Amino acid sequence: MKINILAFGIAKDIFGGPSVSVELGNDANVSNLKYALEKEYPKLKQLASYMIAVNNEYALPGDGIHSNDEIAIIPPVSGG
Amino acid sequence: MQTQIKISNQPLDIQTCIDWVMSPESGGIDVFIGTVRNTTKGKAVLRLEFETYEKMAVTEMDKIAAQAGEKWPVQKLIVHHRTGILKVGEAAVVIAVSAVHRAAAFEACRYMIDTLKQTVPIWKKEVFEDGGVWVAAHP
């Protein structure tokens, strides 16, 4: 399945745009997504950390991903 | 507890936030204002550029506000966060908390800003004369 990922902050710079799409297996989870992204964009590994949000909630590595989910990459936050 | 959470690309109105949390039952209001500093590690900062994942940022701020309300007897709590390009001295965030006694207002306000900085999907880029840096992105 093709997954669209929203990007913000430095992730947007690394991807070169506000979103990217990756191809994942149908039973993919957050770990699989991070692996696929890091393969395509190795600079992600230089970040202090980053999280994946699924439908506006922080997701855990084992959480499943579905084709209609809203997925976003959350690099280290710095609000305030 | 009543809460109001807002993200705006317009200058924040500090007095509006304070007025909103005032109530006859309150004995104290605590206010935190985060502002744009003119230097970082000795380098002159020209401006800050804020970006938000707005829907999730509001959801996360709602969660923190609810947690603060569980921890302390807060009456009203407001958070207004700015997005877009900010000049030195401008307010990036205003948090105001009212409570019957001051201790709850102080502690809830501090909890709000400390936790906001850790969990809410908002990012700032510090722009110097020689380019910009996303704050906290790299170790």
Backbone of each chain as ProteinMPNN parsed JSONL, in Angstrom:
{"seq_chain_A": "MKINILAFGIAKDIFGGPSVSVELGNDANVSNLKYALEKEYPKLKQLASYMIAVNNEYALPGDGIHSNDEIAIIPPVSGG", "coords_chain_A": {"N_chain_A": [[0.842, -1.198, 0.0], [0.322, 2.301, -0.578], [1.595, 4.938, 1.268], [1.0, 8.144, 2.497], [2.974, 10.683, 3.934], [2.979, 13.293, 6.201], [5.083, 16.113, 6.703], [7.039, 18.128, 8.927], [8.858, 21.024, 10.164], [12.29, 20.306, 10.522], [12.093, 17.889, 9.213], [10.674, 18.391, 6.948], [12.545, 19.819, 5.492], [14.447, 17.793, 5.102], [13.006, 15.945, 3.56], [12.506, 17.543, 1.439], [10.073, 18.733, 0.946], [6.554, 19.223, 1.878], [5.339, 16.738, 2.179], [5.737, 13.174, 1.735], [5.603, 10.079, -0.118], [5.53, 6.602, 0.635], [6.042, 3.133, -0.117], [4.54, 0.438, 1.432], [4.18, -2.81, 3.053], [0.969, -4.499, 3.373], [0.354, -5.124, 6.03], [1.801, -3.381, 7.598], [3.698, -1.776, 10.246], [4.539, 0.931, 12.566], [7.308, 0.765, 13.023], [8.196, -0.479, 10.642], [7.624, 1.532, 8.852], [9.357, 3.577, 9.732], [11.802, 2.379, 9.177], [11.681, 2.167, 6.384], [11.564, 4.883, 5.699], [14.012, 5.836, 6.701], [15.784, 4.492, 5.111], [15.367, 5.633, 2.643], [15.786, 8.315, 3.254], [18.454, 8.963, 4.722], [19.377, 10.988, 6.408], [17.564, 11.314, 8.422], [18.39, 9.735, 10.494], [20.266, 11.201, 11.783], [18.959, 12.95, 13.398], [18.028, 14.139, 16.699], [15.949, 12.679, 17.726], [12.905, 11.167, 16.558], [9.354, 11.042, 16.098], [6.47, 9.113, 15.106], [3.279, 10.094, 14.134], [-0.004, 8.88, 14.241], [-3.068, 9.478, 12.937], [-3.215, 11.922, 14.402], [-2.188, 11.251, 16.915], [0.548, 10.36, 19.025], [2.405, 7.556, 18.021], [3.248, 4.107, 18.803], [6.101, 1.878, 18.264], [5.093, -0.66, 17.481], [2.54, -0.193, 16.567], [-0.07, -0.496, 14.182], [-0.374, 0.453, 10.698], [-2.617, 1.916, 8.461], [-4.076, 2.252, 5.207], [-5.79, 4.453, 5.021], [-5.114, 6.093, 7.134], [-4.071, 9.156, 8.761], [-0.854, 10.104, 8.551], [2.047, 11.334, 10.148], [5.332, 12.709, 10.374], [7.167, 13.481, 13.215], [9.554, 15.492, 14.088], [12.052, 16.44, 16.643], [10.349, 18.472, 18.962], [9.857, 22.023, 19.466], [8.365, 24.093, 20.62], [6.895, 27.007, 22.243]], "CA_chain_A": [[0.0, 0.0, 0.0], [1.061, 3.555, -0.655], [1.278, 5.76, 2.434], [1.435, 9.538, 2.404], [3.453, 11.126, 5.249], [3.121, 14.74, 6.351], [6.363, 16.456, 7.323], [7.123, 19.459, 9.525], [10.165, 21.406, 10.693], [13.47, 19.833, 9.789], [11.726, 16.741, 8.364], [10.266, 18.969, 5.669], [13.798, 20.122, 4.781], [15.085, 16.53, 4.713], [12.212, 15.359, 2.471], [12.424, 18.481, 0.334], [8.684, 19.108, 0.698], [5.666, 19.029, 3.038], [4.911, 15.343, 2.336], [6.349, 12.173, 0.844], [4.867, 8.816, -0.038], [6.353, 5.383, 0.619], [5.312, 1.896, -0.368], [4.692, -0.478, 2.565], [3.324, -3.999, 3.025], [-0.378, -4.199, 3.874], [0.25, -5.261, 7.487], [2.948, -2.631, 8.117], [3.554, -1.014, 11.485], [5.323, 2.16, 12.646], [8.726, 0.394, 12.841], [8.425, -0.711, 9.209], [7.593, 2.845, 8.204], [10.6, 4.294, 10.058], [12.875, 1.713, 8.436], [11.553, 2.563, 4.969], [11.907, 6.309, 5.574], [15.444, 6.03, 6.942], [16.491, 3.955, 3.95], [15.224, 6.637, 1.583], [16.279, 9.619, 3.755], [19.351, 8.601, 5.832], [19.584, 12.115, 7.327], [16.658, 11.177, 9.579], [19.116, 9.064, 11.574], [21.095, 12.198, 12.482], [18.13, 13.74, 14.312], [18.092, 13.759, 18.11], [14.918, 11.645, 17.809], [11.683, 11.592, 15.885], [8.204, 10.18, 16.369], [5.446, 9.039, 14.065], [1.915, 10.283, 14.639], [-1.052, 8.254, 13.437], [-4.352, 10.139, 13.228], [-3.02, 12.989, 15.401], [-1.733, 10.742, 18.209], [1.861, 9.723, 18.969], [2.251, 6.112, 17.844], [4.321, 3.243, 19.29], [6.706, 1.142, 17.142], [4.29, -1.811, 17.039], [1.204, 0.205, 16.111], [-0.329, -0.749, 12.771], [-0.638, 1.577, 9.804], [-3.607, 1.565, 7.444], [-3.943, 3.149, 4.053], [-6.567, 5.696, 5.171], [-4.658, 6.853, 8.309], [-3.266, 10.368, 8.56], [0.457, 9.803, 9.135], [2.96, 12.483, 10.135], [6.618, 12.542, 11.055], [7.289, 14.539, 14.225], [10.925, 15.655, 14.583], [12.05, 17.008, 18.001], [9.509, 19.664, 19.008], [10.539, 23.169, 20.091], [7.417, 25.191, 20.793], [7.019, 27.842, 23.437]], "C_chain_A": [[0.879, 1.25, 0.0], [0.608, 4.45, 0.507], [1.833, 7.165, 2.228], [1.808, 10.019, 3.812], [3.629, 12.631, 5.251], [4.423, 15.036, 7.083], [6.347, 17.896, 7.81], [8.557, 19.728, 9.955], [11.286, 20.848, 9.843], [13.138, 18.642, 8.885], [11.299, 17.222, 6.973], [11.497, 19.31, 4.827], [14.444, 18.834, 4.262], [14.345, 15.895, 3.53], [12.184, 16.263, 1.234], [10.991, 18.866, -0.019], [7.805, 18.768, 1.883], [5.098, 17.612, 3.173], [5.685, 14.45, 1.378], [5.445, 10.934, 0.869], [5.844, 7.652, -0.12], [5.442, 4.183, 0.405], [5.596, 0.939, 0.793], [3.818, -1.705, 2.35], [1.985, -3.694, 3.687], [-0.53, -4.318, 5.387], [1.382, -4.489, 8.19], [2.632, -1.964, 9.451], [4.513, 0.184, 11.462], [6.824, 1.882, 12.448], [9.07, 0.205, 11.37], [8.489, 0.614, 8.462], [8.898, 3.598, 8.462], [11.775, 3.701, 9.276], [12.869, 2.16, 6.973], [11.967, 4.024, 4.768], [13.408, 6.532, 5.719], [16.297, 5.51, 5.781], [16.511, 4.991, 2.822], [15.867, 7.972, 1.963], [17.186, 9.391, 4.968], [19.588, 9.74, 6.832], [18.654, 12.062, 8.545], [17.398, 10.585, 10.776], [20.012, 10.022, 12.364], [20.285, 13.043, 13.465], [18.272, 13.235, 15.745], [17.093, 12.631, 18.389], [13.829, 12.06, 16.834], [10.583, 10.57, 16.148], [7.329, 10.117, 15.12], [4.089, 9.255, 14.743], [0.946, 9.622, 13.669], [-2.382, 8.864, 13.877], [-4.246, 11.095, 14.427], [-2.658, 12.518, 16.804], [-0.332, 10.156, 18.022], [1.672, 8.207, 18.92], [3.466, 5.37, 18.393], [4.852, 2.415, 18.122], [5.828, 0.014, 16.603], [2.907, -1.46, 16.504], [1.06, 0.017, 14.596], [-0.624, 0.526, 11.993], [-1.599, 1.11, 8.716], [-3.644, 2.643, 6.378], [-4.728, 4.466, 4.215], [-6.174, 6.513, 6.406], [-3.974, 8.146, 7.89], [-1.949, 10.167, 9.31], [1.327, 11.056, 9.055], [4.25, 12.11, 10.828], [6.816, 13.77, 11.945], [8.747, 14.607, 14.681], [10.896, 16.322, 15.958], [11.294, 18.343, 18.028], [10.247, 20.79, 19.752], [9.603, 24.371, 20.203], [7.718, 26.007, 22.045], [7.932, 29.029, 23.261]], "O_chain_A": [[2.003, 1.254, 0.501], [-0.584, 4.687, 0.704], [2.986, 7.343, 1.836], [1.063, 9.796, 4.766], [4.338, 13.183, 4.41], [4.818, 14.292, 7.981], [5.731, 18.77, 7.2], [9.365, 18.81, 10.096], [11.246, 20.905, 8.614], [13.831, 18.41, 7.894], [11.531, 16.553, 5.967], [11.501, 19.12, 3.611], [14.929, 18.786, 3.131], [14.973, 15.37, 2.61], [11.881, 15.813, 0.129], [10.717, 19.276, -1.147], [8.256, 18.093, 2.808], [4.444, 17.308, 4.171], [6.212, 14.899, 0.36], [4.625, 10.772, 1.773], [6.843, 7.701, -0.838], [4.248, 4.216, 0.702], [6.755, 0.66, 1.101], [2.854, -1.674, 1.585], [1.873, -2.749, 4.467], [-1.42, -3.702, 5.974], [1.857, -4.902, 9.249], [1.485, -1.634, 9.752], [5.206, 0.42, 10.472], [7.523, 2.655, 11.795], [10.11, 0.671, 10.904], [9.304, 0.794, 7.556], [9.478, 4.182, 7.548], [12.633, 4.43, 8.779], [13.91, 2.486, 6.403], [12.636, 4.36, 3.791], [14.009, 7.306, 4.974], [17.384, 6.021, 5.511], [17.522, 5.192, 2.148], [16.42, 8.671, 1.114], [16.763, 9.593, 6.106], [19.959, 9.487, 7.978], [18.926, 12.688, 9.57], [17.08, 10.888, 11.926], [20.46, 9.703, 13.465], [20.859, 13.771, 14.275], [18.59, 12.07, 15.98], [17.364, 11.738, 19.192], [13.833, 13.187, 16.34], [10.85, 9.392, 16.388], [7.434, 10.945, 14.215], [3.8, 8.67, 15.787], [1.052, 9.776, 12.453], [-2.766, 8.774, 15.043], [-5.076, 11.072, 15.336], [-2.794, 13.268, 17.77], [-0.047, 9.533, 16.999], [0.882, 7.644, 19.678], [4.568, 5.915, 18.448], [4.169, 2.254, 17.112], [5.819, -0.241, 15.399], [2.181, -2.339, 16.038], [1.971, 0.338, 13.832], [-1.062, 1.533, 12.55], [-1.418, 0.045, 8.127], [-3.287, 3.795, 6.621], [-4.368, 5.477, 3.612], [-6.819, 7.518, 6.706], [-3.38, 8.233, 6.815], [-1.927, 10.071, 10.537], [1.348, 11.749, 8.038], [4.263, 11.298, 11.754], [6.662, 14.913, 11.516], [9.143, 13.856, 15.572], [9.827, 16.735, 16.408], [11.563, 19.232, 17.22], [11.141, 20.535, 20.558], [9.986, 25.507, 19.922], [8.658, 25.73, 22.79], [8.118, 29.809, 24.196]]}, "seq_chain_B": "MQTQIKISNQPLDIQTCIDWVMSPESGGIDVFIGTVRNTTKGKAVLRLEFETYEKMAVTEMDKIAAQAGEKWPVQKLIVHHRTGILKVGEAAVVIAVSAVHRAAAFEACRYMIDTLKQTVPIWKKEVFEDGGVWVAAHP", "coords_chain_B": {"N_chain_B": [[-13.173, 23.142, 35.484], [-12.407, 25.616, 33.088], [-11.221, 25.828, 29.749], [-9.234, 27.378, 27.193], [-7.802, 26.996, 24.099], [-5.608, 28.034, 21.623], [-4.193, 28.511, 18.366], [-2.43, 30.858, 16.491], [-1.747, 33.007, 13.692], [-1.485, 35.624, 14.054], [-0.393, 38.569, 15.941], [-0.158, 37.966, 19.48], [-2.579, 38.699, 21.983], [-1.975, 39.764, 25.025], [-3.37, 40.893, 27.187], [-6.009, 40.169, 26.619], [-5.89, 37.427, 27.114], [-5.383, 37.39, 29.877], [-7.67, 38.683, 30.842], [-9.565, 36.786, 30.116], [-9.15, 34.643, 31.886], [-9.773, 35.71, 34.334], [-11.823, 35.661, 37.234], [-14.521, 35.99, 39.606], [-14.266, 34.096, 41.6], [-11.614, 33.529, 41.754], [-8.446, 33.758, 43.381], [-5.98, 34.296, 42.502], [-3.861, 34.827, 39.655], [-1.704, 33.361, 37.375], [0.753, 34.086, 34.97], [2.446, 33.141, 32.06], [4.7, 34.249, 29.651], [6.167, 33.553, 26.696], [8.878, 34.802, 24.933], [10.564, 36.218, 22.022], [13.955, 35.922, 21.965], [16.938, 37.917, 21.575], [19.452, 36.828, 21.14], [21.32, 33.763, 20.735], [23.482, 31.645, 22.278], [25.442, 33.663, 22.068], [25.166, 34.494, 19.445], [23.596, 36.727, 17.175], [20.112, 36.779, 16.872], [17.898, 37.017, 14.207], [15.199, 36.587, 13.615], [12.397, 34.438, 14.522], [11.005, 31.476, 13.168], [8.012, 29.916, 13.288], [6.394, 26.777, 13.093], [3.553, 24.677, 12.855], [1.856, 21.58, 13.514], [-1.135, 21.78, 13.202], [-3.705, 20.646, 13.965], [-3.006, 18.398, 15.546], [-1.414, 19.662, 17.427], [-3.211, 21.266, 18.836], [-4.806, 19.255, 19.914], [-2.912, 17.967, 21.582], [-2.283, 20.057, 23.357], [-4.773, 20.402, 24.555], [-4.855, 17.984, 25.943], [-2.728, 18.287, 27.806], [-3.666, 20.445, 29.259], [-5.926, 19.294, 30.414], [-4.655, 17.431, 32.036], [-3.314, 19.15, 33.806], [-5.511, 20.237, 35.067], [-6.387, 18.034, 36.453], [-4.357, 17.645, 38.255], [-4.126, 20.001, 39.765], [-6.238, 22.364, 41.524], [-7.558, 24.15, 39.359], [-9.119, 27.049, 37.985], [-9.565, 28.525, 35.542], [-7.968, 28.195, 32.386], [-5.804, 29.237, 29.898], [-4.288, 29.007, 26.704], [-2.496, 30.58, 24.283], [-0.878, 30.222, 21.297], [1.572, 31.318, 19.066], [2.116, 31.275, 15.496], [4.124, 31.193, 12.474], [6.154, 33.965, 11.275], [8.216, 35.576, 13.604], [9.291, 38.556, 15.18], [12.13, 39.778, 17.078], [11.467, 40.078, 20.536], [8.718, 39.764, 20.311], [5.723, 38.042, 21.458], [5.633, 34.564, 21.729], [4.199, 32.619, 22.968], [1.425, 32.63, 25.187], [0.407, 31.873, 28.372], [-2.096, 31.619, 30.711], [-3.345, 31.198, 33.981], [-5.915, 30.74, 36.31], [-6.792, 30.449, 39.771], [-8.154, 29.445, 42.983], [-6.302, 29.752, 45.056], [-2.865, 30.89, 45.052], [-0.786, 28.961, 44.742], [-1.646, 26.754, 43.207], [-2.12, 27.982, 40.762], [0.449, 28.919, 40.012], [1.862, 26.445, 39.84], [0.406, 24.916, 37.976], [0.643, 26.503, 35.715], [3.38, 26.442, 35.226], [3.68, 23.71, 34.723], [2.203, 23.507, 32.368], [3.739, 25.023, 30.433], [6.242, 23.726, 30.573], [5.591, 21.091, 29.803], [4.37, 21.49, 27.359], [6.569, 22.281, 25.821], [7.82, 19.855, 25.564], [6.105, 18.009, 24.31], [4.231, 19.042, 22.422], [3.417, 19.339, 19.006], [5.015, 21.64, 17.677], [7.291, 23.718, 16.023], [10.344, 25.585, 16.024], [12.382, 27.722, 14.109], [15.468, 29.183, 14.419], [16.654, 32.102, 13.075], [19.635, 33.257, 11.898], [22.229, 35.613, 10.903], [23.755, 34.124, 9.153], [22.145, 32.053, 8.316], [19.525, 29.54, 9.006], [18.441, 27.558, 11.874], [16.847, 24.66, 12.946], [15.492, 24.428, 16.055], [16.633, 22.245, 18.583], [16.685, 20.027, 16.909], [18.934, 18.461, 16.285], [21.285, 16.301, 18.087]], "CA_chain_B": [[-12.151, 23.997, 34.854], [-12.65, 26.052, 31.703], [-9.964, 26.035, 29.034], [-9.269, 27.884, 25.821], [-6.529, 26.717, 23.436], [-5.673, 28.626, 20.285], [-2.965, 28.767, 17.609], [-2.772, 31.998, 15.638], [-0.626, 33.627, 12.976], [-1.541, 37.056, 14.359], [0.21, 38.888, 17.245], [-0.976, 37.524, 20.615], [-3.042, 39.783, 22.847], [-1.727, 39.285, 26.39], [-4.455, 41.348, 28.072], [-7.194, 39.335, 26.338], [-5.697, 36.143, 27.807], [-5.547, 37.62, 31.322], [-9.092, 38.97, 31.087], [-10.356, 35.568, 29.952], [-9.056, 33.739, 33.058], [-10.245, 36.381, 35.559], [-13.175, 35.315, 37.686], [-14.708, 36.424, 41.004], [-13.875, 33.026, 42.529], [-10.156, 33.359, 41.736], [-7.633, 34.588, 44.266], [-4.684, 34.545, 41.886], [-3.651, 34.482, 38.25], [-0.296, 33.27, 37.005], [0.88, 34.274, 33.524], [3.759, 32.937, 31.447], [4.797, 34.75, 28.28], [7.424, 33.191, 26.039], [9.173, 35.857, 23.961], [11.688, 35.964, 21.115], [15.208, 36.461, 22.497], [17.745, 38.463, 20.476], [20.708, 36.083, 20.928], [21.461, 32.387, 21.2], [24.911, 31.325, 22.397], [26.255, 34.792, 21.616], [24.889, 34.87, 18.048], [22.401, 37.553, 17.043], [18.943, 36.154, 16.238], [17.152, 38.004, 13.42], [13.765, 36.292, 13.783], [12.048, 33.029, 14.691], [9.938, 31.01, 12.282], [7.283, 28.822, 13.932], [5.555, 25.939, 12.254], [2.781, 23.773, 13.717], [0.929, 20.566, 12.984], [-2.118, 22.487, 14.022], [-4.745, 19.799, 14.561], [-2.429, 17.596, 16.621], [-0.912, 20.566, 18.47], [-4.357, 21.637, 19.679], [-5.166, 18.038, 20.668], [-1.917, 17.747, 22.644], [-2.435, 21.108, 24.377], [-5.986, 20.045, 25.31], [-4.499, 16.893, 26.867], [-1.912, 18.811, 28.908], [-4.547, 21.284, 30.081], [-6.752, 18.378, 31.214], [-3.778, 16.883, 33.089], [-3.095, 20.212, 34.802], [-6.764, 20.344, 35.811], [-6.487, 16.893, 37.369], [-3.314, 17.753, 39.278], [-4.308, 21.181, 40.623], [-7.59, 22.939, 41.44], [-7.479, 25.318, 38.48], [-10.444, 27.51, 37.549], [-9.546, 28.777, 34.103], [-6.624, 28.036, 31.82], [-5.795, 29.638, 28.492], [-3.005, 28.962, 26.003], [-2.472, 31.086, 22.911], [0.462, 30.032, 20.733], [1.748, 31.985, 17.779], [2.834, 30.568, 14.44], [4.6, 32.126, 11.451], [7.439, 34.656, 11.479], [8.171, 36.473, 14.768], [10.436, 39.439, 15.388], [12.686, 39.828, 18.438], [10.609, 40.754, 21.505], [7.306, 39.385, 20.201], [5.286, 36.91, 22.282], [5.398, 33.32, 20.99], [3.159, 31.874, 23.687], [0.881, 33.213, 26.419], [-0.353, 30.925, 29.184], [-2.61, 32.242, 31.931], [-4.068, 30.23, 34.806], [-6.487, 31.295, 37.533], [-7.143, 29.462, 40.785], [-8.588, 30.05, 44.246], [-5.069, 30.145, 45.745], [-1.79, 31.093, 44.076], [0.111, 27.816, 44.506], [-2.176, 25.951, 42.092], [-1.941, 28.744, 39.524], [1.887, 28.862, 39.674], [2.307, 25.102, 39.471], [-0.266, 24.49, 36.734], [1.207, 27.298, 34.622], [4.706, 25.893, 34.943], [3.474, 22.398, 34.12], [1.751, 23.732, 30.993], [4.822, 25.424, 29.517], [7.284, 22.684, 30.548], [5.114, 19.931, 29.054], [4.176, 21.96, 25.975], [7.87, 22.267, 25.142], [8.267, 18.474, 25.351], [5.203, 17.112, 23.572], [3.298, 19.633, 21.452], [4.089, 19.44, 17.708], [5.295, 22.997, 17.205], [8.737, 23.785, 15.782], [10.844, 26.918, 15.711], [13.685, 27.869, 13.451], [16.153, 30.434, 14.744], [17.315, 32.589, 11.872], [20.802, 34.107, 12.155], [22.683, 36.255, 9.661], [24.339, 33.134, 8.237], [21.227, 30.948, 8.024], [18.563, 29.146, 10.037], [18.64, 26.284, 12.556], [15.674, 24.139, 13.662], [15.893, 24.259, 17.455], [16.552, 20.904, 19.198], [16.592, 18.943, 15.918], [20.1, 17.56, 16.339], [21.822, 16.151, 19.443]], "C_chain_B": [[-12.593, 24.361, 33.432], [-11.308, 26.257, 31.017], [-10.23, 26.662, 27.669], [-7.874, 27.718, 25.228], [-6.614, 27.277, 22.027], [-4.272, 28.747, 19.674], [-3.305, 29.847, 16.596], [-1.533, 32.511, 14.914], [-0.615, 35.155, 13.158], [-0.877, 37.323, 15.71], [-0.733, 38.523, 18.398], [-1.351, 38.723, 21.47], [-2.994, 39.307, 24.303], [-2.897, 39.658, 27.313], [-5.73, 40.52, 27.875], [-7.098, 38.002, 27.088], [-5.936, 36.307, 29.309], [-7.03, 37.858, 31.649], [-9.925, 37.687, 31.045], [-10.309, 34.675, 31.192], [-9.554, 34.392, 34.357], [-11.635, 35.883, 35.929], [-13.304, 35.724, 39.147], [-14.259, 35.371, 42.015], [-12.358, 32.913, 42.665], [-9.465, 34.309, 42.72], [-6.287, 34.909, 43.657], [-4.656, 34.103, 40.442], [-2.152, 34.425, 38.018], [-0.215, 33.321, 35.484], [2.308, 33.948, 33.101], [3.701, 33.466, 30.018], [6.161, 34.356, 27.74], [7.69, 34.201, 24.935], [10.416, 35.532, 23.132], [12.926, 36.709, 21.612], [16.12, 36.883, 21.34], [19.081, 37.744, 20.242], [20.556, 34.625, 21.366], [22.93, 32.046, 21.141], [25.774, 32.423, 21.765], [26.014, 35.24, 20.183], [23.579, 35.651, 17.958], [21.301, 36.799, 16.292], [18.167, 37.247, 15.496], [15.646, 37.835, 13.612], [13.603, 34.81, 14.104], [10.928, 32.693, 13.717], [9.28, 29.788, 12.926], [6.425, 28.09, 12.918], [4.793, 24.988, 13.175], [2.085, 22.709, 12.881], [-0.346, 20.857, 13.756], [-3.131, 21.583, 14.723], [-4.184, 19.018, 15.762], [-1.94, 18.477, 17.755], [-2.047, 20.975, 19.407], [-4.787, 20.443, 20.534], [-4.212, 17.817, 21.837], [-2.039, 18.809, 23.741], [-3.688, 20.878, 25.205], [-5.665, 18.975, 26.355], [-3.731, 17.423, 28.071], [-2.771, 19.654, 29.845], [-5.41, 20.401, 30.982], [-5.929, 17.769, 32.353], [-3.549, 17.912, 34.196], [-4.334, 20.353, 35.686], [-6.979, 19.195, 36.793], [-5.518, 17.038, 38.533], [-3.573, 18.895, 40.26], [-5.714, 21.747, 40.459], [-7.583, 24.27, 40.672], [-8.892, 25.746, 38.086], [-10.496, 27.737, 36.047], [-8.113, 28.721, 33.597], [-6.686, 28.377, 30.34], [-4.373, 29.494, 27.938], [-3.22, 29.532, 24.605], [-1.047, 30.951, 22.396], [0.507, 30.643, 19.34], [2.386, 31.032, 16.77], [3.253, 31.592, 13.388], [5.91, 32.79, 11.856], [7.31, 35.683, 12.597], [9.454, 37.279, 14.881], [10.912, 39.337, 16.84], [11.727, 40.617, 19.337], [9.145, 40.366, 21.426], [7.0, 38.166, 21.082], [4.991, 35.704, 21.391], [4.301, 32.499, 21.649], [2.729, 32.669, 24.918], [0.069, 32.126, 27.108], [-0.825, 31.677, 30.42], [-3.498, 31.242, 32.653], [-4.633, 30.946, 36.028], [-6.899, 30.163, 38.465], [-7.55, 30.191, 42.061], [-7.368, 30.566, 45.016], [-3.884, 30.084, 44.777], [-0.964, 29.844, 43.755], [-0.36, 26.995, 43.301], [-1.944, 26.661, 40.76], [-0.483, 28.695, 39.067], [2.256, 27.485, 39.123], [1.68, 24.637, 38.158], [0.325, 25.237, 35.536], [2.572, 26.749, 34.222], [4.609, 24.523, 34.265], [3.072, 22.545, 32.645], [2.916, 24.059, 30.066], [5.896, 24.341, 29.435], [6.848, 21.5, 29.676], [4.869, 20.288, 27.587], [5.479, 21.851, 25.187], [8.347, 20.854, 24.831], [7.393, 17.703, 24.371], [4.395, 17.742, 22.441], [4.006, 19.853, 20.105], [4.1, 20.862, 17.131], [6.821, 23.074, 17.086], [9.145, 25.231, 15.539], [12.227, 26.853, 15.096], [14.246, 29.212, 13.868], [16.907, 30.869, 13.498], [18.395, 33.597, 12.269], [21.223, 34.759, 10.834], [23.196, 35.237, 8.646], [23.436, 31.916, 8.018], [20.363, 30.564, 9.206], [18.86, 27.774, 10.617], [17.33, 25.879, 13.237], [16.107, 23.789, 15.078], [15.639, 22.82, 17.912], [16.555, 19.741, 18.204], [17.736, 17.934, 16.039], [20.658, 17.455, 17.754], [22.997, 17.086, 19.705]], "O_chain_B": [[-13.085, 23.517, 32.683], [-10.371, 26.789, 31.612], [-11.299, 26.496, 27.08], [-6.891, 28.225, 25.769], [-7.585, 27.024, 21.314], [-3.3, 29.046, 20.367], [-4.333, 29.775, 15.922], [-0.422, 32.461, 15.441], [0.151, 35.87, 12.513], [-0.798, 36.421, 16.544], [-1.942, 38.738, 18.315], [-0.554, 39.641, 21.662], [-3.855, 38.55, 24.752], [-3.353, 38.842, 28.113], [-6.437, 40.21, 28.834], [-8.089, 37.51, 27.628], [-6.6, 35.482, 29.937], [-7.565, 37.302, 32.608], [-10.862, 37.515, 31.825], [-11.299, 34.021, 31.522], [-9.737, 33.707, 35.364], [-12.503, 35.706, 35.074], [-12.3, 35.798, 39.857], [-13.913, 35.702, 43.149], [-11.868, 32.268, 43.592], [-9.836, 35.473, 42.869], [-5.525, 35.699, 44.213], [-5.324, 33.148, 40.047], [-1.417, 35.329, 38.415], [-1.008, 32.685, 34.79], [3.266, 34.421, 33.712], [2.769, 33.167, 29.271], [7.191, 34.777, 28.268], [6.827, 34.436, 24.089], [11.216, 34.674, 23.504], [12.953, 37.939, 21.675], [16.085, 36.287, 20.263], [19.765, 38.018, 19.256], [19.765, 34.306, 22.254], [23.558, 32.144, 20.087], [26.715, 32.14, 21.023], [26.578, 36.24, 19.741], [22.582, 35.286, 18.582], [21.534, 36.251, 15.214], [17.822, 38.275, 16.079], [14.912, 38.813, 13.754], [14.544, 34.028, 13.977], [10.031, 33.498, 13.47], [9.919, 28.749, 13.09], [5.823, 28.684, 12.024], [5.343, 24.54, 14.181], [1.772, 22.912, 11.708], [-0.609, 20.274, 14.808], [-3.386, 21.73, 15.919], [-4.788, 18.977, 16.834], [-2.034, 18.095, 18.922], [-1.867, 21.026, 20.623], [-5.092, 20.591, 21.718], [-4.645, 17.516, 22.949], [-1.911, 18.494, 24.924], [-3.689, 21.121, 26.412], [-6.13, 19.04, 27.493], [-4.028, 17.069, 29.212], [-2.626, 19.589, 31.066], [-5.608, 20.706, 32.158], [-6.415, 17.608, 33.473], [-3.587, 17.578, 35.38], [-4.227, 20.562, 36.894], [-7.65, 19.344, 37.815], [-5.807, 16.614, 39.652], [-3.274, 18.774, 41.448], [-6.315, 21.63, 39.391], [-7.6, 25.351, 41.26], [-9.762, 24.901, 37.877], [-11.369, 27.205, 35.361], [-7.176, 29.138, 34.278], [-7.532, 27.856, 29.614], [-3.393, 29.814, 28.61], [-4.035, 29.02, 23.838], [-0.115, 31.498, 22.986], [-0.422, 30.489, 18.546], [3.103, 30.103, 17.142], [2.787, 32.731, 13.411], [6.672, 32.259, 12.664], [6.431, 36.544, 12.567], [10.554, 36.757, 14.703], [10.183, 38.866, 17.712], [11.238, 41.68, 18.957], [8.394, 40.609, 22.371], [7.884, 37.373, 21.406], [4.218, 35.791, 20.437], [3.565, 31.775, 20.98], [3.546, 33.291, 25.595], [-0.835, 31.536, 26.516], [-0.018, 32.31, 31.102], [-4.294, 30.534, 32.037], [-3.913, 31.677, 36.707], [-7.294, 29.081, 38.03], [-7.325, 31.392, 42.205], [-7.389, 31.671, 45.559], [-3.898, 29.323, 43.809], [-0.494, 29.684, 42.628], [0.453, 26.589, 42.47], [-1.615, 26.029, 39.757], [-0.202, 28.462, 37.892], [2.884, 27.376, 38.07], [2.355, 24.032, 37.325], [0.487, 24.657, 34.462], [2.879, 26.61, 33.038], [5.37, 24.223, 33.344], [3.544, 21.8, 31.787], [3.063, 23.431, 29.017], [6.41, 24.063, 28.351], [7.645, 20.971, 28.901], [5.128, 19.486, 26.69], [5.496, 21.393, 24.045], [9.177, 20.66, 23.943], [7.892, 16.825, 23.667], [3.914, 17.018, 21.57], [5.066, 20.476, 20.058], [3.321, 21.217, 16.247], [7.547, 22.562, 17.938], [8.404, 26.006, 14.934], [13.093, 26.07, 15.488], [13.603, 30.248, 13.702], [17.695, 30.11, 12.936], [18.12, 34.63, 12.879], [20.642, 34.487, 9.783], [23.093, 35.447, 7.438], [23.907, 30.865, 7.583], [20.444, 31.172, 10.274], [19.454, 26.925, 9.952], [16.766, 26.651, 14.012], [16.987, 22.951, 15.275], [14.574, 22.254, 17.664], [16.441, 18.585, 18.614], [17.537, 16.726, 15.914], [20.532, 18.392, 18.541], [23.559, 17.08, 20.801]]}, "name": "protein", "num_of_chains": 2, "seq": "MKINILAFGIAKDIFGGPSVSVELGNDANVSNLKYALEKEYPKLKQLASYMIAVNNEYALPGDGIHSNDEIAIIPPVSGGMQTQIKISNQPLDIQTCIDWVMSPESGGIDVFIGTVRNTTKGKAVLRLEFETYEKMAVTEMDKIAAQAGEKWPVQKLIVHHRTGILKVGEAAVVIAVSAVHRAAAFEACRYMIDTLKQTVPIWKKEVFEDGGVWVAAHP"}
